[in-house]
Amino acid sequence: MQKTNFSYLGINNLNKIGVLYNSLAINQNTNSDNKYLFGVLSFDENKFSLSFDVNSFKMSTTDLNLNLFRFSYIK
């Protein structure tokens, strides 16, 4: 699942928060889980915004556990 927090690109100046969850059964023993949380806080008067996102990916039958945290300041 591909996701983009549009505030990183400076496309909008809306305040929002969101959560996405995806679970996929690859076979009987293997599942992948993906959790994504994002938020944007826009300060229109000062012409900047703050945003963050957290992406967590886990594969059940392997030791793969990936967590990404990003914070952004857009002016």
Secondary structure, DSSP 4 states (H G I P E B T S, - for coil): -----GGGGT-----EEEEEEEEEE-SSS-EEEEEEEEEEEEETTTTEEEEEEEEEEEETTSS-EEEEEEEEEE-
